[in-house]
Amino acid sequence: MIFEDIISYISMDSEENARLFVSRIIDSVETMALFPYSGRIVPELNNELIKEKVFNNYRIIYRIKDNVMEVARVLHSARELPELG
């Protein structure tokens, strides 16, 4: 389930909850961008430049390249991590 799918799923129950979820994810990513190396290494990948932060039941997976953080995936923690490509 990609980020847009997560938002669509949440909005089926409540559009306000979907907006709040997006806002909180953005806040979390902005904070992470200040300290990109503080996230934990993704266990499945064991690559020090691919990290994650858990937000509620969701994993925010991101890459660090040239000291720039790029969000690769947001997925529910119960889901298997797809190839990042």
C-alpha positions, -999 to 999 in steps of 0.1 A, spaced: 0 0 0 16 33 -11 11 66 7 -17 77 -15 -35 44 -9 -31 48 29 -46 83 27 -75 70 6 -82 42 30 -82 65 60 -104 90 42 -131 63 36 -136 65 74 -129 102 79 -115 128 56 -105 149 87 -85 119 101 -68 116 67 -58 153 67 -45 150 102 -25 118 93 -9 136 64 -1 167 85 15 145 112 35 125 87 48 158 72 57 171 106 76 139 114 95 140 81 104 176 86 118 168 120 137 138 106 152 160 79 170 179 107 187 147 119 185 122 91 212 99 106 192 95 138 168 69 123 174 32 127 188 11 99 160 -9 81 166 -44 94 155 -61 61 181 -41 42 210 -36 66 222 -5 47 234 24 68 221 49 42 185 35 42 168 42 75 134 43 90 113 60 117 82 45 131 52 68 133 22 52 150 18 19 131 36 32 100 72 30 89 87 59 71 115 45 51 141 70 37 174 71 19 203 95 27 223 106 -3 248 135 -3 233 144 31 199 148 16 170 127 29 145 112 4 114 94 16 112 61 -2 81 46 13 55 50 40 38 17 48 19 0 76 43 -18 100 24 -51 94 32 -50 57 62 -66 41 87 -41 28 86 -41 -11 117 -35 -32 126 1 -30 138 5 -66 
